[in-house]
Amino acid sequence: DNLSTYYKTQGYFKSSVHTKITRDSTRKKAKVTYHINKGKPTVLDTINIKIKSPDLDSIYKNSGLETLLTTGEPYKDQTFRNEAANVVKLFRNNGVYHFTESALGFYVDSTRTDYKTNVDFLISENRLVEDNGRYIEKPYRVHSIQEVNIYTDYSFTKKGEPITDSISYNGINFLAHNKLRYNPKYLSQSIFLKPGDIYKDTLRNLTRTHLKSLQNFKS
């Protein structure tokens, strides 16, 4: 089963695997031989990218992102996974905060007899949001950052306690439950998310990395 599944992920949709078992009853052992007929590999034919959302379509077309799905290339599952990861990264670095792989779909026709397949790459325009026990559709949209609040002495035990000290520097709010012990001028140099900017995953991760490198905070 594993061998058969593997070759299908490599585009050998008509592959077959047969086994031959030779038993040695005196030694209570057996020898298993696997006979694999891969068949002919399937290659990608026409690639159709279908994006219903005007906002997502604009981001995709203006990004210059080159698709990994190329006519004439052999079908491989990993190529589709890499394509999905690139598209998710693209949208989440252009403000579409809620975008995930669940919004992506690939339709592959593996029934053709000429060992070619057309691919429809579908990108949803809406996401499902729970509202009072039922799910409703909301369109994906570009998010900008409204506020950046830095809780400098955050801990789970202090959650909900009042803020007693705060200061704003370069549009970033530095807050503390007790005394603010950090110089906002220097701490702000490690914070790359700015109010008014489009949200980007890369800047969130860069901020996390820089704050960790200060070795003042636990994660």
C-alpha positions in Angstrom: 0.0 0.0 0.0 2.8 2.4 0.9 4.7 1.7 -2.4 1.5 2.1 -4.4 0.7 5.4 -2.7 4.2 6.7 -3.1 4.3 6.1 -6.9 0.9 7.9 -7.3 2.4 10.9 -5.5 5.1 10.9 -8.2 2.5 10.9 -11.0 2.5 7.2 -11.8 -1.3 6.9 -11.5 -1.5 3.5 -13.2 1.3 1.9 -11.2 0.8 -1.6 -9.7 2.6 -3.5 -7.0 2.5 -7.2 -6.6 4.2 -9.4 -3.9 5.6 -12.9 -3.9 6.1 -14.6 -0.5 8.4 -17.5 -0.1 8.1 -19.3 3.2 10.7 -21.4 5.0 8.6 -23.4 7.5 11.7 -25.0 9.1 13.2 -21.7 10.1 9.9 -19.9 10.6 11.0 -17.2 8.2 9.7 -15.8 5.0 11.1 -13.8 2.0 8.9 -11.1 0.4 9.7 -9.8 -3.1 7.9 -6.7 -4.4 7.4 -6.4 -8.1 6.7 -2.8 -9.1 5.3 -1.8 -12.5 5.4 2.0 -12.5 3.9 2.5 -15.9 4.1 5.8 -17.7 4.3 9.1 -15.7 1.6 11.7 -16.0 2.7 15.2 -17.1 0.9 18.5 -16.5 -1.0 19.9 -19.5 -3.1 23.1 -19.2 -2.8 25.1 -16.0 -5.8 27.2 -15.0 -5.5 29.6 -12.0 -9.0 30.7 -10.8 -9.2 33.5 -8.3 -12.8 34.8 -7.6 -11.8 37.6 -5.1 -10.8 40.8 -6.9 -8.5 41.8 -4.0 -6.7 38.4 -4.0 -6.5 38.4 -7.8 -4.9 41.9 -7.8 -2.3 40.8 -5.2 -1.5 37.7 -7.1 -1.1 39.3 -10.5 0.9 42.3 -9.2 3.3 40.1 -7.2 5.1 38.6 -10.1 5.0 35.3 -8.4 5.9 32.5 -10.8 3.9 29.4 -10.5 5.7 26.1 -9.9 3.0 24.3 -12.0 4.4 24.2 -15.5 3.0 22.6 -18.7 5.1 19.6 -19.7 6.6 19.0 -16.2 5.9 15.6 -14.5 3.2 15.5 -11.9 4.6 15.4 -8.3 2.6 15.9 -5.1 5.5 17.9 -3.6 5.2 20.5 -6.3 1.6 21.2 -5.4 2.5 21.4 -1.7 5.3 23.9 -2.5 2.9 25.9 -4.7 0.3 26.1 -1.9 3.0 27.2 0.6 4.2 30.0 -1.7 0.7 31.3 -2.3 -0.2 31.3 1.4 3.1 33.2 2.1 2.3 35.7 -0.6 -1.1 36.6 0.7 -0.1 36.7 4.4 2.7 39.0 3.5 0.3 41.3 1.8 -2.2 41.9 4.6 -4.5 38.9 4.2 -4.2 37.9 7.8 -6.7 35.1 7.9 -5.5 33.3 4.7 -4.6 29.6 5.1 -4.1 26.6 2.9 -7.8 25.6 3.4 -8.6 28.4 0.9 -6.7 26.5 -1.8 -7.8 23.6 -4.0 -6.3 21.7 -6.9 -8.5 19.8 -9.3 -6.4 17.2 -11.2 -8.0 15.0 -13.9 -6.1 11.7 -13.6 -8.6 9.7 -15.8 -7.1 10.8 -19.2 -5.7 8.1 -21.3 -2.9 10.1 -22.8 -0.9 10.5 -19.6 -1.6 14.2 -19.4 -3.6 16.1 -16.9 -5.2 19.6 -16.8 -4.9 21.4 -13.5 -7.4 23.8 -12.1 -5.9 25.8 -9.2 -8.8 27.3 -7.2 -8.4 30.1 -4.6 -11.5 30.8 -2.5 -12.9 34.3 -2.1 -14.4 33.7 1.3 -13.5 32.1 4.7 -15.9 30.4 7.2 -16.4 32.3 10.5 -18.4 30.9 13.4 -21.2 33.2 14.5 -23.5 32.1 17.4 -23.1 28.4 16.6 -23.4 28.7 12.9 -20.8 29.3 10.1 -21.1 32.2 7.8 -18.9 33.3 4.9 -16.8 36.4 5.0 -14.6 37.7 2.2 -10.8 37.8 2.5 -9.6 41.3 2.8 -6.3 43.2 3.3 -5.7 44.2 7.0 -3.6 47.1 8.1 -2.2 47.5 11.6 -4.2 49.8 13.8 -2.2 49.6 17.1 1.0 48.1 18.3 0.9 47.5 22.1 3.9 46.1 23.9 3.2 44.6 27.3 6.7 44.6 28.7 6.0 42.6 31.9 3.3 40.3 30.6 2.6 37.0 32.3 -0.5 34.7 32.4 -1.0 35.4 36.1 -1.2 39.2 35.5 -3.7 38.9 32.7 -6.6 41.3 33.3 -4.7 43.4 35.8 -4.7 47.1 35.3 -1.9 48.9 33.4 -0.1 51.3 35.8 2.7 52.6 33.6 2.8 53.4 29.9 4.5 55.5 27.2 4.1 56.0 23.5 7.2 56.2 21.3 7.2 56.3 17.4 3.5 55.3 17.5 4.1 52.2 19.5 2.5 51.9 23.0 4.7 50.4 25.7 2.7 49.2 28.7 3.5 47.7 32.1 1.4 46.3 35.0 4.1 47.6 37.3 7.0 50.0 36.5 8.1 50.2 32.9 11.7 49.0 33.1 12.7 49.3 29.4 13.8 52.2 27.3 11.2 52.5 24.5 13.8 54.1 22.2 15.9 51.0 22.2 13.2 48.4 22.5 11.4 49.9 19.5 14.4 49.1 17.3 13.4 45.4 17.6 9.8 46.0 16.6 9.1 46.0 12.9 5.3 46.1 13.0 4.2 49.8 12.7 0.7 51.3 13.0 -0.8 52.1 9.6 1.3 49.5 7.7 -0.1 46.5 5.9 0.2 43.4 8.1 3.1 41.0 7.0 4.0 37.7 8.5 7.7 38.2 7.8 7.7 41.4 10.0 5.9 39.5 12.8 8.5 36.8 12.7 11.4 39.3 12.4 10.1 41.1 15.5 9.9 37.9 17.4 13.5 36.9 16.4 14.9 40.3 17.4 13.1 40.4 20.8 14.4 36.9 21.6 17.9 38.0 20.7 17.8 40.6 23.4 17.8 37.7 25.9 15.6 39.7 28.3 12.3 37.9 27.5 11.0 34.3 27.9 9.0 32.8 25.1 
